[in-house]
Amino acid sequence: MSKQNCWEFKKCGREPGGKNSAAMGICPASLADNFQGTHYGKRGGRACWVISGTLCGGIAQGTFAKKWQNCFECDFFNRVKHEEGAGFKKPSDLLAKILSR
């Protein structure tokens, strides 16, 4: 079962082979293999809020510590949280995946 990823929801075109990837770069969320399958998404596509350097709104967002407030207000974050319900993985649990690499 696969669900919509952030680049599909936001239509940014910054996934590998996307319409904006050559001109604007590939978003780190679409390359984050350590999050493959998280919330039934592809790579970091359903955990973008914990991935440093995501390109939301055309601007690199920085680390989780710097962007978390914007992410918690994001329509995509809230959609994933609603869709996953009790299965939603807390940001602290997801951040542990980064630290364990």
C-alpha positions as MATLAB code, in Angstrom:
seq = 'MSKQNCWEFKKCGREPGGKNSAAMGICPASLADNFQGTHYGKRGGRACWVISGTLCGGIAQGTFAKKWQNCFECDFFNRVKHEEGAGFKKPSDLLAKILSR';
ca = [
       0.000    0.000    0.000;
       1.524    3.304   -1.066;
       0.231    6.711   -0.101;
       0.850   10.158   -1.568;
       4.324   11.559   -0.895;
       5.125   15.203   -0.164;
       6.403   15.937   -3.690;
       3.180   14.533   -5.146;
       0.976   16.442   -2.698;
       2.882   19.725   -3.076;
       3.516   19.192   -6.806;
       7.008   20.641   -6.450;
       8.607   18.470   -9.137;
      11.810   18.064   -7.145;
      11.834   14.276   -6.945;
      14.402   12.445   -9.139;
      13.295   12.990  -12.734;
      10.744   15.594  -11.681;
       9.972   18.630  -13.818;
      11.952   20.996  -11.556;
      14.766   18.695  -10.413;
      17.306   19.821  -13.028;
      16.738   23.537  -12.498;
      16.052   23.618   -8.743;
      17.705   20.473   -7.434;
      16.415   17.257   -5.948;
      14.789   17.494   -2.540;
      16.516   15.425    0.175;
      13.161   13.906    1.207;
      12.949   12.100   -2.135;
      16.391   10.543   -1.555;
      16.130    9.569    2.132;
      16.256    5.776    1.868;
      16.389    5.333    5.643;
      12.728    6.412    5.756;
      11.547    4.030    3.012;
       8.065    2.795    3.918;
       7.521    5.256    6.764;
       3.797    5.977    6.864;
       3.584    3.839    3.681;
       5.546    6.356    1.636;
       8.484    6.280   -0.732;
      11.817    7.171    0.852;
      11.266   10.297    3.012;
       8.104   11.344    1.210;
       5.909   10.910    4.289;
       8.480   12.000    6.878;
       9.798   15.171    5.223;
       9.436   17.216    8.421;
      12.422   15.491   10.054;
      14.710   15.628    7.009;
      17.214   18.480    6.855;
      17.322   20.668    3.790;
      13.913   19.918    2.335;
      12.930   22.470   -0.269;
       9.443   23.492    0.821;
       8.190   26.660   -0.800;
      11.333   26.881   -2.922;
      13.557   27.522    0.099;
      15.841   25.051    1.882;
      14.226   24.626    5.273;
      17.234   23.588    7.379;
      17.222   21.173   10.295;
      14.195   19.864   12.160;
      15.053   22.150   15.083;
      14.800   25.191   12.808;
      11.741   24.176   10.782;
       9.520   22.154   13.121;
       7.006   24.909   13.809;
       6.405   25.514   10.091;
       6.104   21.770    9.500;
       3.527   21.288   12.257;
       1.366   23.900   10.537;
       1.880   22.355    7.073;
      -1.157   20.957    5.267;
       0.776   17.865    4.184;
       2.085   17.096    7.696;
      -1.432   17.374    9.083;
      -2.816   15.186    6.308;
      -0.300   12.417    7.083;
      -1.017   12.731   10.793;
      -4.757   12.406   10.133;
      -4.375    9.520    7.648;
      -2.113    7.523    9.954;
      -4.075    8.124   13.153;
      -2.684    5.924   15.941;
       0.020    4.662   13.557;
       1.540    8.127   13.169;
       5.207    8.014   14.140;
       6.270   10.818   16.439;
       9.026   13.095   15.138;
      11.274   11.970   18.016;
      10.966    8.346   16.829;
      11.761    9.352   13.259;
      14.729   11.457   14.330;
      16.128    8.365   16.049;
      16.414    6.752   12.579;
      18.747    9.560   11.523;
      20.864    9.280   14.654;
      21.199    5.512   14.350;
      22.818    5.687   10.892;
];
